[in-house]
Amino acid sequence: MTVHKIAITIDESLLKRVDRLISEKRFPNRSRAIQEAVREKVERIESNRLARELAKLDLAFEQKLADEDMGASEWPEY
């Protein structure tokens, strides 16, 4: 995995909370703490997006598709 060094601006009180987690050995350093926090947030956003898209599905229509005979007898054997 390629990593890139960036500069961020962070509120002092939040930085103190991050530093406390580091002193409690929850993270080895600031970089890892912030990287994991960003990863978790991005995954949560992406997961919520998927849930919103799934909510748009017409469940009755999807069930009808699932229940249809797909003509499996017409499929070639492998």
Phi, psi and omega in degrees: 000127177278135177243153180233142177271132179226165174250138177230161173248131184222141179300139184302319182292325177291320178298321177297322178294320176297314180298325178295319178298324178293317180294335176275005179065027176281332177221150180284334182196173180299317183302312181294320180299314182289320178300314180292324178295318179294316180301313181299317180295316180297317179298320179295317179297314180296321179295318178296323178297317178297317179298320178296319179293319178296325180295339180282345182293144173273105187297323179296317179295317179297321178294320178300316177299318182294327183276345182295147173286117184277009181068038183301332180292341180269352181285143178290150176278147179249000000 
